[in-house]
């Protein structure tokens, strides 16, 4: 499979260890990260034509990914 862009470790390289730690200790963060991962993979498959979707659906998926990413960023930037 080709490289999947927008993985959390790429989006937040400075927080790689914190992402790992939170996945082990915070159920809410784990759910968000898992949801982000599944959605990101779906977007990648849509973009590459592996699983085509309508333009509207792809746009909505991107919007949802951005909402998840913002929530994840908020958690990662807490002291």
Protein Blocks (a to p, Z undefined) as FASTA:
>chain_A
ZZdehiaklmmmmlmmmmmmmmmmmmklmmmmmmmmmmmmmmmmmmnomagcdfklmmmm
mmmmmmmmmmmmmmmmpZZ
